[in-house]
Amino acid sequence: MFETRTDPLASHLVFARRLIKFATIAFIVIGVALGIGILGYHYIARFSWIDSLLNASMILGGMGPMGDLPSDASKVFASFYALFSGLVFISVMGIVLAPAAHRALHLFHLDEEEQKP
């Protein structure tokens, strides 16, 4: 997937494509996580679709819930979804930062004459 330590540094075009690919993967992960939250709030907490979207978005973004949860099942779902959202946040940050971190580390392994364009 990425070039090895002995390979030359990837071109700017390859790096830009890699950034776009990983950002797309991150958006897909966020969309799936948001979908899980919307469905959970709608079917478990009996919120409307808009309220479900709002609550799932707020939890996934780290802001906290917006409405009162009517049942114990909805409170259990909200607590698990909050923990899940924290893991999604960490995972998405890793996905987004991976190409840039790899490129920075790859630069440290290049000889001085290899770094010149």
C-alpha positions, -999 to +999 in steps of 0.1 A: +000+000+000+027+025+010+062+026-004+089+008+017+118+024+034+141+017+004+117+030-022+119+066-034+094+092-020+060+091-037+052+119-060+029+147-050+002+133-073+004+098-057+004+114-023-027+135-031-045+104-044-036+086-012-050+115+009-082+114-011-085+076-008-080+077+030-104+106+035-130+087+015-125+057+038-128+080+068-161+095+055-175+060+049-166+050+085-183+082+098-214+076+077-217+040+089-213+051+126-238+079+121-263+055+105-260+031+135-267+060+159-296+073+139-312+039+137-306+032+174-320+065+186-350+061+163-359+025+171-347+022+207-353+057+221-383+063+198-370+097+187-381+112+154-357+109+124-345+145+128-340+142+166-322+109+160-299+125+135-292+154+159-285+131+189-263+107+169-244+136+153-238+153+187-226+121+203-204+112+174-189+147+174-182+145+211-208+171+222-232+150+242-269+141+239-296+166+232-328+150+245-340+131+275-339+094+271-372+078+279-363+043+288-335+022+303-329+005+270-323+039+253-299+049+281-280+016+276-279+022+239-267+058+244-239+047+267-226+021+243-230+044+213-209+071+232-181+045+238-184+034+202-182+070+190-150+076+209-134+046+192-146+058+159-131+092+165-097+076+173-099+053+143-109+081+119-080+103+131-056+074+125-070+068+090-068+105+081-033+110+095-018+078+082-006+090+048+009+122+062+026+104+091+040+078+067+053+105+043+070+124+072+086+092+085+097+082+050+114+116+046+136+108+077+148+076+060+159+091+027+194+101+020+201+138+013+207+132-024+174+113-027+154+142-012+162+166-041+134+167-067 
